[in-house]
């Protein structure tokens, strides 16, 4: 294992779901931008990125969200809260916007991509809304995973959380009118010395248990 591989694995061993943050420590603007880029550059199906990510740093808004997050202290003590919100009605309009982005980014002609656009529409738009919403939620989780790895590489602590009431988050953040749904969140910052969880041995399946090689 070379140095880069060893460092990456050590970073993953170092990270854990932080239960108590040091509220006095904040993430620098530079590191926050790196985390944002890690999320932005995440893989997604067709490259469509059918979600948005809200970054909550306002203390008053965190206080409003905390009761809807089962009163968990990470929400208010963490430096920032990343909320992954999937598009619940992803369709032709969003695909056209993506194609327009490709055209502008790669200096192409829209007509050259019509076949690809029609292909995506044929696979996505006929699906029931619930199916499309489930698909976009899964895509958001890919980006969430990238955030966790990037944070670990910067020695920034993080806690992925599903322990909240999505309907209440949606109302507080005005997501419903945007066809968005809060599906998961990650609180990021720096662990408190009082968080005993950091000293627990990491428990995972062995490679023999986890992987099936055929």
C-alpha positions as CSV (number, residue, x, y, z in Angstrom):
1,X,0.0,0.0,0.0
2,X,1.6,3.3,-1.1
3,X,1.5,6.5,1.0
4,X,-1.6,8.0,-0.6
5,X,-3.6,4.8,-0.2
6,X,-2.4,4.4,3.4
7,X,-3.4,8.0,4.2
8,X,-6.8,7.6,2.7
9,X,-7.6,4.5,4.7
10,X,-6.2,6.1,7.8
11,X,-8.6,9.0,7.2
12,X,-11.5,6.7,7.0
13,X,-10.5,4.9,10.2
14,X,-10.1,8.3,11.9
15,X,-13.6,9.5,11.1
16,X,-16.7,8.5,13.1
17,X,-20.2,9.8,13.6
18,X,-19.5,12.7,15.9
19,X,-22.0,12.9,18.7
20,X,-20.8,16.1,20.4
21,X,-19.2,19.0,18.6
22,X,-17.1,21.8,20.0
23,X,-19.4,24.8,19.4
24,X,-16.6,27.3,19.7
25,X,-14.7,26.0,16.6
26,X,-15.8,26.9,13.0
27,X,-14.7,25.6,9.7
28,X,-12.6,28.0,7.6
29,X,-14.0,29.5,4.4
30,X,-11.2,27.7,2.5
31,X,-12.1,24.3,3.9
32,X,-15.8,24.9,3.5
33,X,-15.2,25.6,-0.2
34,X,-13.3,22.3,-0.5
35,X,-16.2,20.4,1.1
36,X,-18.6,22.2,-1.3
37,X,-16.4,21.2,-4.3
38,X,-16.3,17.6,-3.1
39,X,-20.1,17.5,-3.1
40,X,-20.3,19.3,-6.4
41,X,-17.9,16.9,-8.1
42,X,-19.7,13.8,-6.9
43,X,-20.8,11.1,-9.3
44,X,-24.4,11.0,-10.2
45,X,-26.6,9.1,-12.7
46,X,-26.2,10.6,-16.2
47,X,-24.4,13.5,-14.4
48,X,-27.9,15.0,-13.6
49,X,-27.4,15.8,-9.9
50,X,-31.1,15.7,-9.2
51,X,-30.8,17.3,-5.8
52,X,-29.8,20.5,-4.0
53,X,-27.7,20.9,-0.9
54,X,-28.5,23.5,1.7
55,X,-25.7,24.7,4.0
56,X,-27.0,26.1,7.3
57,X,-24.6,28.3,9.2
58,X,-27.1,30.8,10.8
59,X,-27.4,30.1,14.5
60,X,-31.1,31.1,14.7
61,X,-32.0,28.8,11.8
62,X,-30.2,25.9,13.5
63,X,-32.2,26.5,16.6
64,X,-35.4,26.3,14.6
65,X,-34.3,23.0,13.1
66,X,-33.1,21.4,16.2
67,X,-36.6,20.4,17.7
68,X,-37.4,18.8,14.3
69,X,-34.1,16.8,14.6
70,X,-35.2,15.1,17.8
71,X,-33.4,17.8,19.8
72,X,-30.0,16.5,18.9
73,X,-27.2,18.9,19.9
74,X,-25.1,18.3,16.8
75,X,-27.5,20.5,14.8
76,X,-26.8,23.6,16.9
77,X,-23.2,22.9,18.0
78,X,-21.7,21.9,14.7
79,X,-20.1,24.6,12.6
80,X,-22.3,23.9,9.6
81,X,-25.2,21.7,8.7
82,X,-25.4,20.2,5.2
83,X,-29.0,19.2,4.2
84,X,-29.3,17.1,1.1
85,X,-32.7,17.7,-0.5
86,X,-33.7,15.5,-3.4
87,X,-35.9,16.7,-6.3
88,X,-39.3,15.0,-5.9
89,X,-40.6,15.6,-9.4
90,X,-37.5,15.4,-11.6
91,X,-38.4,15.4,-15.3
92,X,-38.0,16.9,-18.8
93,X,-37.4,20.5,-17.6
94,X,-34.5,19.5,-15.5
95,X,-33.0,17.3,-18.2
96,X,-33.2,20.2,-20.6
97,X,-31.4,22.4,-18.1
98,X,-28.6,19.8,-17.8
99,X,-28.3,19.5,-21.6
100,X,-28.0,23.3,-21.8
101,X,-25.2,23.1,-19.2
102,X,-23.4,20.5,-21.3
103,X,-23.8,22.7,-24.4
104,X,-22.3,25.7,-22.7
105,X,-19.6,23.8,-20.9
106,X,-18.3,21.8,-23.9
107,X,-19.1,24.3,-26.6
108,X,-21.5,21.9,-28.4
109,X,-24.7,22.3,-30.4
110,X,-28.0,21.5,-28.7
111,X,-29.1,19.5,-31.7
112,X,-26.1,17.2,-31.4
113,X,-27.4,16.2,-27.9
114,X,-31.0,15.8,-28.8
115,X,-30.7,12.0,-29.1
116,X,-29.1,11.7,-25.6
117,X,-31.7,14.1,-24.1
118,X,-34.6,12.1,-25.6
119,X,-33.0,8.9,-24.3
120,X,-32.8,10.2,-20.8
121,X,-36.4,11.5,-21.0
122,X,-37.6,8.1,-22.2
123,X,-36.0,6.4,-19.2
124,X,-36.9,8.9,-16.5
125,X,-40.1,10.8,-17.3
126,X,-42.4,7.8,-17.7
127,X,-41.6,6.6,-14.2
128,X,-44.2,7.2,-11.4
129,X,-43.3,10.3,-9.3
130,X,-42.6,8.1,-6.2
131,X,-40.1,6.1,-8.2
132,X,-38.4,9.2,-9.5
133,X,-38.3,10.6,-6.0
134,X,-36.7,7.5,-4.6
135,X,-34.1,7.5,-7.4
136,X,-33.2,11.2,-6.8
137,X,-32.9,10.5,-3.0
138,X,-30.4,7.7,-3.8
139,X,-28.4,10.0,-5.9
140,X,-28.2,12.5,-3.1
141,X,-26.6,9.8,-0.9
142,X,-23.7,9.4,-3.3
143,X,-22.9,13.1,-2.8
144,X,-23.3,12.7,1.0
145,X,-20.6,9.9,0.9
146,X,-18.2,12.2,-0.9
147,X,-18.7,14.9,1.7
148,X,-17.8,12.4,4.5
149,X,-14.6,11.3,2.8
150,X,-13.6,14.9,2.0
151,X,-14.2,16.0,5.6
152,X,-12.1,13.1,6.9
153,X,-9.2,14.1,4.6
154,X,-9.3,17.6,6.1
155,X,-9.6,16.2,9.7
156,X,-13.0,17.8,9.9
157,X,-15.6,15.9,11.9
158,X,-19.0,14.9,10.5
159,X,-22.1,13.1,11.5
160,X,-24.5,11.8,8.8
161,X,-28.0,12.0,10.2
162,X,-31.5,10.7,9.2
163,X,-32.8,11.4,12.7
164,X,-35.1,14.3,11.8
165,X,-38.6,15.0,10.6
166,X,-38.4,15.7,6.8
167,X,-41.9,17.3,6.6
168,X,-40.9,19.8,9.4
169,X,-37.6,20.5,7.8
170,X,-39.3,21.1,4.4
171,X,-41.7,23.6,6.0
172,X,-39.1,25.5,7.9
173,X,-36.8,25.7,4.9
174,X,-39.5,26.3,2.3
175,X,-38.6,23.2,0.3
176,X,-42.1,22.0,-0.7
177,X,-42.7,24.8,-3.2
178,X,-39.3,24.0,-4.9
179,X,-40.2,20.3,-5.3
180,X,-37.4,19.4,-2.8
181,X,-37.4,17.1,0.1
182,X,-34.9,17.0,3.0
183,X,-33.7,13.4,2.8
184,X,-30.5,13.4,4.9
185,X,-28.2,15.8,6.6
186,X,-24.6,16.0,7.7
187,X,-23.4,18.1,10.6
188,X,-19.8,19.2,10.2
189,X,-17.3,20.8,12.5
190,X,-14.8,19.7,15.2
191,X,-15.3,17.0,17.9
192,X,-15.6,18.0,21.5
193,X,-13.1,16.5,23.9
194,X,-16.1,15.4,25.9
195,X,-17.4,13.1,23.1
196,X,-16.6,9.7,24.4
197,X,-17.7,8.1,21.1
198,X,-14.4,9.1,19.5
199,X,-12.6,6.6,21.7
200,X,-14.7,3.6,20.6
201,X,-13.2,1.0,18.4
202,X,-14.7,1.1,14.9
203,X,-17.0,-1.9,14.3
204,X,-17.3,-3.1,10.7
205,X,-17.8,-6.4,9.0
206,X,-14.6,-8.2,7.9
207,X,-13.7,-8.3,4.2
208,X,-14.6,-12.0,4.2
209,X,-18.1,-11.2,5.5
210,X,-18.7,-8.1,3.4
211,X,-17.5,-9.0,0.0
212,X,-18.7,-11.8,-2.3
213,X,-16.3,-12.4,-5.2
214,X,-17.7,-14.4,-8.1
